[in-house]
Amino acid sequence: MVYMEIINIKNMPTEVKLRLLRKLGYDSDGKYVLKNGKRHKDKYTGENIKIDEMFIYPGSTVVISNNPLSIIHFFEEYGDVI
């Protein structure tokens, strides 16, 4: 059995967030999340994702905004994967 720990990334230092993004194939300009050199848009709202407002569900490589609308749509699409 595999156990996952949920870690709040909101208060992580920016450098740690940047390393996490890079491991997942993303990057940042210091304010926004980038994918392939362009601002990465939340797939549910179409808005650019700020590094301080990003949400990554444990076990996922999908980066979305931490707003409730995006999170609800994420669970509708992917289900509870834990």
C-alpha distances in whole Angstrom, upper triangle without the diagonal:
4,7,10,13,16,19,23,25,28,29,28,31,32,32,28,28,30,28,25,27,28,24,24,27,29,32,34,38,37,38,36,33,34,33,35,38,38,37,34,34,32,31,32,35,36,37,37,33,34,32,32,31,28,25,22,19,16,14,18,21,23,26,28,30,29,31,30,31,29,26,27,28,24,22,25,24,21,19,17,14,12
4,7,10,13,16,19,21,24,26,24,27,28,28,24,24,26,24,21,23,24,21,20,24,26,28,31,34,34,34,32,29,31,30,32,34,35,34,30,31,29,29,29,32,34,34,33,30,31,28,29,28,25,22,18,16,12,11,15,18,20,22,24,27,25,28,27,29,27,23,25,25,22,20,23,23,19,18,15,12,10
4,7,10,13,16,18,22,23,22,25,26,26,22,22,25,23,20,22,24,21,20,24,25,28,29,33,32,32,31,28,30,29,32,34,34,33,30,30,28,28,28,31,32,32,32,28,29,26,26,26,23,20,17,14,11,11,14,17,20,21,23,25,23,26,25,27,25,22,23,24,21,19,23,22,19,18,14,12,9
4,6,9,13,15,18,19,18,21,23,23,19,19,21,19,16,19,21,18,17,21,22,24,26,29,28,28,27,24,26,26,29,31,31,29,26,27,24,25,25,28,29,29,28,25,25,23,23,22,19,16,13,11,7,8,12,14,17,18,20,21,20,22,22,24,22,19,21,22,18,17,21,21,17,16,13,11,8
4,6,10,12,15,16,15,19,20,21,17,17,20,18,15,18,20,18,18,22,22,24,25,28,27,26,26,23,26,26,29,31,31,29,26,27,24,25,25,27,29,28,27,24,24,21,20,20,18,15,13,11,8,10,13,16,17,18,19,20,18,21,21,23,21,18,20,22,19,18,22,22,19,18,15,13,10
4,7,9,12,13,13,17,18,19,16,15,18,18,14,17,19,18,17,21,20,22,23,26,24,24,23,21,24,24,27,29,28,26,23,24,21,22,22,24,26,25,24,21,21,18,17,16,15,12,10,8,6,10,12,14,15,15,16,17,15,18,17,20,18,15,17,19,17,16,20,20,17,16,13,13,10
4,6,9,10,9,13,15,16,12,12,15,15,12,15,18,16,16,19,19,20,20,23,21,21,21,19,22,23,26,27,27,24,22,23,21,23,23,24,25,24,23,19,18,16,15,15,13,11,10,10,8,12,13,15,16,15,16,16,14,17,18,21,19,16,19,21,18,18,22,22,20,19,17,16,14
4,6,7,8,11,13,15,12,11,15,15,13,15,18,17,17,20,19,19,19,21,19,19,18,17,21,22,26,26,26,23,21,21,19,21,22,22,24,22,21,17,16,13,12,12,11,9,10,10,10,14,15,16,16,14,15,14,11,15,16,19,17,15,18,20,18,18,22,22,20,20,18,17,16
4,6,5,9,10,11,9,7,11,12,10,11,15,15,14,17,16,16,15,18,15,15,15,14,17,19,23,23,22,20,18,19,17,20,21,21,22,20,18,14,13,10,9,9,8,8,9,11,11,14,14,14,14,12,13,12,11,14,16,19,17,15,19,20,18,19,22,22,21,21,19,19,18
4,6,9,9,12,11,9,13,14,13,13,17,18,17,19,17,17,16,17,15,14,14,14,18,20,24,23,22,20,18,19,17,20,20,20,21,19,17,14,11,9,7,7,8,9,11,13,14,17,17,17,16,14,13,12,10,13,15,18,16,15,19,20,19,20,23,24,22,23,21,21,20
4,6,9,11,10,10,13,15,14,15,18,19,19,21,19,18,17,18,15,15,16,16,20,22,26,25,25,22,21,22,21,24,24,24,25,22,20,17,14,11,9,11,12,12,14,16,16,20,20,20,20,17,17,15,13,16,18,21,20,19,22,24,22,23,27,27,26,26,24,24,23
4,6,8,6,7,10,11,10,12,15,16,16,19,17,16,15,17,14,14,16,15,18,21,24,23,23,21,20,22,21,24,25,24,25,22,20,17,14,11,9,12,12,12,13,15,15,18,18,18,18,16,17,16,15,18,20,23,21,20,23,25,23,24,27,27,26,26,24,24,22
4,5,5,7,9,10,11,13,15,16,17,19,17,15,14,15,12,13,15,15,18,21,23,22,23,21,20,22,22,25,26,26,26,23,21,17,14,11,10,13,13,15,16,18,19,21,21,20,20,18,19,18,17,20,23,26,23,23,26,28,25,27,30,30,28,29,28,27,26
4,5,5,6,9,10,10,12,14,15,17,14,12,10,11,8,10,11,12,14,17,20,18,19,17,17,19,20,23,24,24,23,21,18,15,12,8,8,12,12,14,15,18,19,21,20,18,19,16,17,16,16,19,23,24,22,22,26,26,24,26,30,29,28,29,28,27,26
4,5,5,6,9,10,11,12,14,15,14,11,10,12,9,12,13,13,15,17,19,18,19,18,18,21,22,25,26,26,26,23,20,17,14,11,12,15,14,16,16,19,19,21,20,18,19,17,19,19,19,22,25,27,25,24,28,28,26,28,31,30,29,30,29,28,27
4,5,5,6,9,10,11,13,14,13,12,12,14,12,14,15,14,16,18,20,19,21,19,19,21,21,24,25,26,25,23,20,17,15,11,12,14,13,14,14,16,16,18,17,16,17,15,17,18,18,21,24,26,23,22,26,27,24,26,29,28,26,27,26,24,24
4,5,5,6,9,10,11,12,11,10,9,12,10,11,11,10,13,15,17,17,18,16,15,17,17,20,22,22,22,19,17,13,11,8,9,11,9,11,11,14,14,16,15,14,14,12,14,14,14,18,21,22,20,19,23,23,21,23,26,25,23,25,24,22,22
4,5,5,6,9,10,11,9,7,7,9,8,10,11,9,10,12,15,14,15,14,14,17,18,20,23,23,22,20,16,13,12,8,11,13,11,13,13,16,17,18,17,14,15,13,15,16,17,20,23,24,21,21,25,25,22,25,28,26,25,27,26,24,25
4,5,5,6,9,10,9,8,10,13,12,14,14,12,13,14,16,16,18,17,16,19,20,22,24,25,24,23,19,16,15,12,14,16,14,15,13,16,16,16,16,14,15,14,17,18,19,22,25,26,23,23,26,26,23,25,28,27,25,27,26,24,24
4,5,5,6,9,9,9,11,14,13,15,14,11,13,13,16,16,18,17,15,18,18,19,22,23,22,21,18,15,14,11,13,14,11,12,10,13,12,13,12,10,12,11,14,15,16,20,22,23,20,19,23,23,20,22,25,23,21,23,22,20,20
4,5,5,6,5,6,8,11,12,13,11,8,9,10,12,13,14,13,12,14,15,17,19,20,19,18,15,12,12,9,12,13,10,11,10,13,13,14,12,9,10,9,12,14,15,18,21,22,18,18,22,21,18,21,24,22,20,23,22,20,21
4,5,5,5,5,8,12,13,14,13,10,10,10,11,12,14,14,13,16,17,19,22,23,22,20,17,15,15,12,15,16,14,15,13,16,16,16,14,11,13,12,15,17,19,22,25,25,22,22,25,24,21,24,27,24,23,25,25,23,23
4,6,7,9,12,16,16,18,16,13,13,12,14,15,17,17,16,18,19,20,23,24,23,22,20,17,17,15,17,18,15,15,12,15,14,13,12,9,12,12,16,18,19,23,25,26,22,22,25,24,21,23,26,23,21,24,23,20,21
4,6,9,12,16,16,17,15,11,11,10,12,14,15,15,13,15,16,16,19,21,20,20,17,15,16,14,16,16,13,13,10,12,12,11,9,6,8,9,13,16,17,20,22,23,19,19,22,21,17,20,22,20,18,21,20,18,19
4,7,11,14,16,17,14,11,9,7,9,11,13,13,11,15,15,16,20,21,19,19,17,15,16,14,18,18,14,15,13,15,16,15,12,9,10,10,14,17,19,22,24,24,20,21,24,22,19,22,24,21,20,23,23,21,22
4,7,11,12,13,10,7,6,5,7,9,10,10,9,12,13,15,18,19,17,16,13,12,12,11,14,15,12,13,12,15,16,16,13,10,10,9,12,14,17,20,22,22,19,19,23,21,19,22,24,21,20,23,24,22,23
4,7,9,10,9,6,5,6,8,8,9,9,9,13,15,17,20,20,18,17,13,11,11,9,13,14,12,14,14,17,19,19,16,13,13,11,14,15,17,20,23,24,20,21,25,24,21,24,26,24,24,26,26,25,26
4,5,7,6,5,5,8,10,8,9,8,9,12,14,17,20,19,17,15,12,10,9,7,11,13,11,14,15,19,20,21,19,15,15,12,14,14,16,19,23,23,20,21,25,24,22,25,27,26,25,28,28,27,28
4,6,6,7,7,10,12,9,9,9,11,14,16,19,22,21,19,16,12,11,10,9,12,14,14,17,18,22,24,25,22,19,18,15,16,16,19,21,24,25,22,24,27,26,25,28,30,29,28,31,31,30,31
4,6,8,10,13,15,13,13,11,13,15,17,21,23,21,20,17,13,12,9,7,10,12,13,16,18,21,23,24,22,20,19,16,17,16,17,20,23,24,22,23,27,26,25,28,30,29,29,31,31,30,30
4,7,9,13,16,13,12,10,11,13,15,18,20,18,17,14,10,9,6,6,8,10,11,15,17,20,22,24,22,19,18,15,15,13,15,17,21,21,19,21,24,24,23,26,28,27,27,29,29,29,30
4,6,10,13,11,9,6,8,10,11,15,17,15,14,11,7,6,4,5,8,9,9,13,15,18,21,22,19,17,15,12,12,11,13,15,19,19,17,18,22,21,20,23,25,24,24,27,27,27,28
4,7,10,9,8,6,6,8,10,13,15,15,13,11,8,6,6,5,9,10,8,11,12,16,18,19,16,13,12,9,10,10,13,15,18,19,16,17,20,20,18,21,23,22,21,24,24,24,25
4,7,6,5,4,5,9,11,13,16,16,14,12,9,8,9,9,13,13,11,14,14,18,20,20,17,14,13,10,12,13,16,18,21,21,18,19,23,21,19,23,25,23,23,26,26,25,27
4,5,5,6,5,9,11,13,16,16,14,14,11,11,12,12,16,16,13,15,15,18,20,19,16,12,11,10,12,14,17,20,22,22,18,20,23,21,19,22,24,21,21,24,25,24,26
4,6,8,9,12,15,15,19,19,17,17,14,14,16,16,19,19,17,19,18,21,23,22,19,15,15,14,16,18,21,23,26,25,22,23,26,24,22,25,27,24,24,27,28,27,29
4,7,9,12,15,17,20,20,17,16,13,14,14,15,18,19,17,19,19,23,24,24,21,17,17,15,17,18,22,24,27,26,23,25,27,26,24,27,29,26,26,30,31,29,31
4,6,9,13,14,17,17,13,13,10,11,13,14,17,17,16,18,19,22,24,24,21,17,16,14,15,16,20,21,24,23,20,22,25,23,22,26,27,24,25,28,29,29,31
4,6,10,12,15,14,11,9,6,7,9,11,14,14,13,15,16,20,22,23,20,16,14,12,12,13,16,17,21,20,17,19,22,21,20,23,24,23,23,26,27,27,29
4,7,9,12,12,9,8,6,6,9,10,13,12,11,13,13,17,19,20,16,13,11,9,9,10,14,15,18,17,14,16,19,17,16,20,21,19,20,23,24,23,25
4,6,8,8,5,5,4,6,9,12,14,12,11,12,14,16,20,20,17,14,11,9,8,9,12,13,16,14,11,14,16,14,14,18,19,17,18,21,23,23,25
4,5,6,5,5,6,6,10,12,14,11,9,10,12,14,17,18,15,13,10,8,5,6,10,10,12,11,8,10,13,11,10,14,15,14,15,18,19,20,22
4,6,6,8,9,10,14,15,17,14,12,12,13,14,18,18,14,13,9,9,7,9,12,12,13,11,8,11,12,9,9,13,13,11,13,16,18,18,21
4,6,8,11,11,15,17,18,14,13,13,14,15,18,19,16,15,12,11,8,9,11,10,11,8,6,9,10,7,8,11,11,10,13,15,17,18,21
4,5,9,10,13,16,17,13,13,13,16,17,21,22,19,18,14,12,9,8,11,9,11,8,7,11,11,10,11,14,14,14,16,18,20,22,24
4,7,9,12,15,17,14,13,15,17,19,22,23,19,18,14,13,10,10,13,12,14,12,10,13,15,13,14,17,17,16,18,21,23,24,26
4,6,9,13,14,11,11,13,16,18,22,23,20,18,15,12,10,8,12,11,14,12,10,14,16,14,15,18,19,18,20,22,24,25,27
4,6,10,12,10,10,13,15,18,21,22,19,17,14,11,9,8,12,12,15,14,12,15,18,17,16,20,21,20,21,24,25,25,27
4,6,8,7,6,9,12,15,18,19,16,15,12,8,7,6,9,10,14,14,11,13,16,16,15,18,20,19,20,22,22,23,24
4,5,5,6,10,13,16,19,21,18,16,14,10,9,8,10,11,15,16,14,15,19,18,18,21,23,22,22,24,24,24,25
4,5,5,9,11,15,17,19,17,15,14,10,10,9,10,13,16,18,15,16,20,20,18,21,23,23,22,24,24,23,24
4,6,9,12,15,17,20,18,17,16,12,11,9,9,12,15,17,15,15,19,20,19,21,24,24,23,24,24,24,24
4,7,10,13,16,19,17,16,14,10,8,6,5,8,11,13,11,12,15,16,15,18,20,20,20,21,21,21,22
4,7,10,13,15,13,12,10,6,6,5,5,9,12,13,10,11,14,15,13,16,18,18,17,19,19,19,19
4,6,10,12,10,10,8,6,5,5,5,9,10,12,9,8,12,13,10,12,16,15,14,16,15,15,16
4,6,8,7,7,6,5,7,9,8,12,13,14,11,10,13,13,10,12,15,14,13,14,13,12,13
4,6,5,8,7,8,9,11,10,13,13,14,12,9,12,13,9,10,13,13,10,11,10,9,9
4,5,8,10,11,12,14,14,17,17,18,15,13,15,16,12,12,16,15,12,13,10,8,8
4,7,9,11,14,16,16,19,19,20,17,15,17,17,13,13,16,15,11,12,11,8,8
4,6,8,11,14,14,17,17,18,14,13,15,14,11,12,14,12,10,12,11,9,10
4,6,10,13,14,17,18,19,15,14,17,16,12,14,16,14,12,15,15,12,14
4,6,10,12,14,15,15,11,11,14,12,9,12,14,12,10,13,14,13,15
4,7,9,12,14,14,10,10,14,13,10,13,15,14,13,16,16,15,17
4,6,9,11,10,7,8,11,10,8,12,14,13,13,15,16,16,18
4,5,8,9,6,8,11,11,10,13,15,15,16,17,17,18,20
4,6,8,7,7,10,11,11,13,15,16,16,17,16,17,18
4,6,6,6,9,10,11,13,15,16,17,17,17,19,20
4,5,5,6,9,10,11,12,14,15,15,15,18,19
4,6,5,6,9,10,11,12,14,15,16,18,20
4,5,5,6,9,10,11,12,13,14,16,18
4,5,5,6,9,10,10,11,11,13,15
4,5,5,6,9,10,10,11,13,15
4,5,5,6,9,9,12,14,16
4,5,5,6,7,9,11,13
4,5,5,5,6,9,11
4,6,6,9,11,14
4,6,9,11,14
4,7,7,11
4,6,9
4,6
4
